[in-house]
Amino acid sequence: LALNFFDQFISPSFLGIPLMALSMILPWALFPNPSTRWVNNRLMTLQNWAMAQFMRQLFLPINQEGHKWALLFTALMIYLATFNLLGLLPYTFTPTTQLSLNMGIAIPLWLGTVIIGLRNQPTISLGHLLPEGTPIPLIPILIIIETISLIIRPLALGVRLTANLTAGHLLIQLISTATMVLLPLMPLVGVMTATLLLLLTLLEIAVAMIQAYVFILLVSLYLQENI
């Protein structure tokens, strides 16, 4: 039974062919194509408004140099949020529960911000490794600590997204299994458990969107440090 709970996180395959790439490409078909008309349908209007609000909030503290990342961040935000939300549907696979995928997204973005900082302002970027006014005996230790904290940033990004989604999916499956068992035996307790399952599902919908936003927000903060 314990193994069955984790079967939902196994990468799907058909006739020995991995379907991971298909599950990553398919969500784009859910979004409407851009139109050349001035007045679009309601779905396009809502999508454009949401994207404009997201970009305004995200890039408010970032200077003009970082605004060229707006398209990448917005597309990645929609990409991750769509993955997370579709993964809450029955009989679906959530690619963002795979640490390899999340690390594959986090490491290039983090590395890009670090390279930009070292290229444009190397003194300031290296100065982050040593806070001002540090006592001389503590300088080697602090440089090592700050270097380690810098290196584990992409690991923290990937693990945070993976752990939150994995924990939510496991909790939903545990409570749904308990609901199916309790309903025939103790209907009142089963109804209470089903109500808890409904509330947890609503919470996970919010978590799915919040985690995608937090991922992009942290990358934008790393970018802000280096431009």
C-alpha positions in Angstrom: 0.0 0.0 0.0 2.8 2.4 0.8 4.4 1.8 -2.6 1.0 2.5 -4.3 1.0 6.0 -2.8 4.2 6.9 -4.6 3.2 5.3 -8.0 1.6 8.7 -9.0 5.1 10.2 -9.1 6.5 7.6 -11.5 7.2 9.1 -14.9 4.6 7.7 -17.3 5.5 5.6 -20.3 3.7 3.8 -23.1 5.2 0.7 -24.8 8.5 1.6 -23.1 8.5 5.2 -24.5 8.7 7.9 -21.8 5.8 10.3 -22.0 7.5 13.0 -19.9 8.1 15.2 -23.0 4.4 14.9 -24.1 3.2 15.9 -20.6 5.4 19.0 -20.8 4.3 20.1 -24.2 0.5 19.4 -24.0 -0.4 22.2 -21.5 0.4 24.8 -24.1 -2.6 23.7 -26.1 -4.9 24.9 -23.4 -4.0 28.5 -23.9 -5.7 30.6 -26.6 -3.5 31.9 -29.5 -2.8 35.6 -29.7 -5.0 37.6 -32.0 -4.3 40.6 -34.2 -7.6 42.2 -33.3 -7.8 45.1 -30.9 -10.7 43.6 -29.1 -10.2 39.9 -28.2 -12.6 37.5 -26.5 -13.1 37.5 -22.7 -10.6 34.7 -22.1 -7.8 36.5 -23.9 -8.7 39.8 -22.1 -8.5 38.0 -18.8 -5.2 36.3 -19.6 -3.6 39.6 -20.8 -4.8 41.4 -17.7 -3.5 38.7 -15.4 -0.1 38.7 -17.2 0.1 42.5 -17.0 -0.6 42.5 -13.2 1.9 39.8 -12.6 4.7 41.6 -14.5 3.9 44.9 -12.8 4.2 43.4 -9.3 7.2 41.3 -10.1 9.3 43.9 -11.8 8.4 46.9 -9.6 11.6 46.7 -7.5 13.8 45.7 -10.5 15.6 48.4 -12.5 15.2 48.8 -16.2 18.1 46.5 -17.0 16.2 43.5 -15.6 13.0 44.1 -17.6 14.3 42.2 -20.5 13.6 39.1 -18.4 9.9 39.8 -18.3 8.9 37.5 -21.2 10.9 34.6 -19.8 9.6 35.0 -16.3 5.9 35.4 -17.3 6.1 32.4 -19.7 7.7 30.2 -17.0 5.2 31.4 -14.4 2.3 30.3 -16.6 4.1 27.1 -17.4 4.7 26.0 -13.8 1.2 27.1 -12.6 -0.4 25.1 -15.4 1.7 22.0 -14.5 0.8 22.3 -10.9 -2.9 22.8 -11.5 -3.3 20.1 -14.1 -1.6 17.7 -11.7 -4.5 18.0 -9.3 -6.9 16.4 -11.8 -7.5 12.6 -11.5 -5.3 10.3 -13.5 -2.8 13.0 -14.5 0.9 13.3 -14.0 2.6 16.3 -12.5 6.0 16.9 -14.1 6.9 19.4 -11.3 6.9 16.7 -8.7 10.1 15.5 -10.4 13.2 17.0 -8.8 15.2 16.5 -12.0 12.8 18.8 -14.0 12.8 21.5 -11.3 16.6 21.5 -11.0 16.8 21.6 -14.8 14.8 24.8 -14.6 16.4 26.3 -11.5 20.1 25.8 -12.2 20.2 27.6 -15.6 18.2 30.6 -14.3 20.4 30.9 -11.2 23.6 30.5 -13.2 22.4 33.1 -15.7 21.9 35.7 -12.9 25.3 34.9 -11.4 27.1 35.2 -14.7 25.3 38.5 -15.4 26.4 39.8 -12.1 30.0 38.7 -12.6 30.1 40.2 -16.0 28.5 43.6 -15.3 29.6 44.3 -11.8 32.1 41.8 -10.6 33.2 43.8 -7.6 29.7 44.2 -6.2 28.8 40.5 -6.9 31.9 39.2 -5.2 31.4 41.7 -2.4 28.2 39.9 -1.4 30.4 37.0 -0.2 31.9 39.2 2.5 29.6 41.6 4.5 31.0 45.0 5.3 32.7 45.4 8.7 33.5 41.7 9.2 36.3 41.0 11.8 39.5 39.8 10.1 39.5 36.4 11.9 36.0 35.6 10.6 36.7 36.5 7.0 37.6 33.0 5.7 34.7 31.4 7.5 32.2 33.9 6.3 33.4 33.6 2.7 33.0 29.8 2.8 29.5 30.2 4.4 28.3 32.8 1.9 29.7 30.7 -1.0 27.8 27.6 0.2 24.6 29.6 0.6 25.1 30.9 -2.9 25.6 27.5 -4.4 22.6 25.9 -2.7 20.2 28.5 -4.0 19.1 26.4 -7.1 18.9 23.3 -4.9 16.5 25.2 -2.5 14.4 26.4 -5.5 14.0 22.9 -6.9 13.5 21.1 -3.6 11.0 23.6 -2.4 8.7 23.2 -5.4 9.1 19.4 -5.4 8.5 19.0 -1.7 5.4 21.2 -1.5 3.7 19.5 -4.5 4.7 16.0 -3.4 3.4 16.5 0.1 0.1 17.9 -1.1 -0.5 15.1 -3.5 0.4 12.5 -0.9 -1.9 14.1 1.7 -4.8 14.2 -0.8 -4.3 10.6 -1.7 -4.2 9.5 2.0 -7.3 11.4 3.0 -9.2 10.3 -0.1 -8.3 6.7 0.7 -9.5 7.2 4.3 -12.7 8.7 3.0 -13.5 5.7 0.7 -12.8 3.3 3.6 -14.8 5.2 6.2 -17.9 6.1 4.2 -19.4 2.5 4.3 -18.4 1.9 7.9 -19.0 5.2 9.6 -21.0 7.5 7.3 -20.8 10.6 9.6 -17.0 10.4 10.0 -16.7 9.7 6.3 -18.7 12.8 5.4 -16.4 14.9 7.7 -13.4 13.4 6.1 -14.8 14.2 2.7 -15.3 17.8 3.8 -11.7 17.9 4.9 -10.7 16.5 1.5 -12.6 19.2 -0.3 -11.0 22.0 1.8 -7.6 20.4 1.3 -8.1 20.4 -2.5 -9.0 24.1 -2.4 -5.8 24.7 -0.4 -3.7 22.7 -2.9 -5.1 24.8 -5.8 -3.9 27.9 -4.0 -0.6 26.2 -3.2 -0.1 25.2 -6.9 -0.4 28.8 -8.0 1.6 30.3 -5.0 4.5 27.9 -5.5 4.9 28.8 -9.2 4.8 32.5 -8.2 7.3 32.0 -5.3 9.7 30.2 -7.7 9.7 33.1 -10.1 9.8 35.7 -7.3 13.0 34.1 -5.8 14.7 34.0 -9.2 13.8 37.7 -9.8 15.3 38.5 -6.4 18.5 36.7 -7.4 18.5 38.7 -10.6 17.9 42.0 -8.7 21.1 41.3 -6.7 23.2 41.0 -9.8 22.0 43.9 -12.0 
